[in-house]
Amino acid sequence: MRALVLASDNPGKLREFAALLAPLGIEVYWMDALWYGDRQEWWEAVGTWQVNRQRFPNGLKPISDAAHAAGMQFILWFEPERVRPDTELDREHPDFLLRSSHNPGNHLLDLGNAVARRWITERVSQILTENGVDLYRQDFNFDPLLYWQAADSPDRIGMAEIKHIEGLYAFWDELRARHPGLWIDVCASGGRRIDLETISRALPLWPSDFPDIIGLPYGLGLHVGDQCINAGLACWVPLFGGGVWNFSPYAVRSQMIGGFTFGCQIDLSRFSMDSRQEVTSKEVLAHGQFLWDKAFPQELARQAIAEWRSIRPFFTGDFHLLVPLTVSEHDWCAWQFHRADLRAGFAMLFRRHRSPYPTATLSLRQIEPDAAYEVSLSQSYDPAPTVRMKGRELQEMSVTIEEWPGSLLVRYKQITT
């Protein structure tokens, strides 16, 4: 997985960002919507898959070149299945589209139509090549079911959907065949396309829209949501991403499974979606410190990313929930990743912001009770001293987190059998 950053659509700023990001340890430069078409709003331009030459007169290649020169990869956003009226596909290839009277403002590109699929494959592949794209991000922000139902005759119910999904997989497979090493990020308004066939081809780098404008007004409750999303999904999906809005250890560790995306630094303790204070996401974002701001905590971000990279090898290991997972702001949350082949792993422990309990007893899994382990316990990003412990101590481990909210990273490695 990759650490990711969301970028603006200003070409000059984008090139400047590349030079700022690499020293932090960022590995992928993320460019989201509104690089295409000729509309003011991103959702109005889907269906015209051409670089907006007014906004980017030289295309996107200078931006990807800057990212590559700084040692990063480049990710680019698409939403090929949704087509807005009076865009290129609607005007020039109306026969490629499925329509429905319930939503005349959106049409569906019929990937079950082989000619339409070849067209979008050629166009997307061309954009990837010409603009130096390393990761292809596919979003999907509306419900296709009624379009498929409208396309089926009474004796063929379900066929339009089947053919579309088969075409979708064929589309992705063709892109990967044409572009060896291409990563595909799949999103559908946040995590609505996480199935076995999809994740055999793609990774959900944004598995939920909660860690975005939905969750920001919850203040510190956002991190509770992060923990629940990550701990729940990790039981089934080995690699995915998430969003970070604050570089405190508690905030970043709440998202530290797979990779993560960041846009700005926000002190979420100032906000809370409760009866005493109601705020909107725009009001929260107005308090953000962005990468180009002098107040942005660059050293804290560098430390956070370094810690993430240090435990990244364990994300493909066995995952264990160490306490029952709840949404309560008063409870602890805790999980563990273990690599049997390395005889090592880590555990992440969280005392949530309304928890009155400073101490908890946990039992780490896949531990040999009579073996010796080197163990470190880190509440901050600063390196913690290692101590030697017997496995049975890790199986009945009492830990204290004084801060609330607060977190603890437990690293361990078996040193004797």
Protein Blocks (a to p, Z undefined) as FASTA:
>chain_A
ZZdddddfbfklmmmmmmmmmmnopabdcddehiecjbfbfklmgoiacddfklmmnojm
lmmmmmmmnopacdddddfkbccehifklmmmmmlpccdfklmmbccddfkbmklmmmmm
mmmmmmmmmnopabdcdddfbdfklmmmmmpcfklghklmmmmmmmmmmmmmmmmmmmgh
iacdddeehhiaccfklmmmbccfblbfklmmklmmnmmmmmmmmmmmmmmmmmmmmbdc
dddfbfcfklmmmmmghiaddfbdcdfklgccdfkbccdfklmmmmpccfklmklcfklm
mmmmmmmmmmmmmmmmccddfbdcdfbfkbccddddddfklopadddddddfkbcbfbdc
dddehiafkbccdddddfblbdcddddddfklmmmccdddfbacdddddddddfbZZ
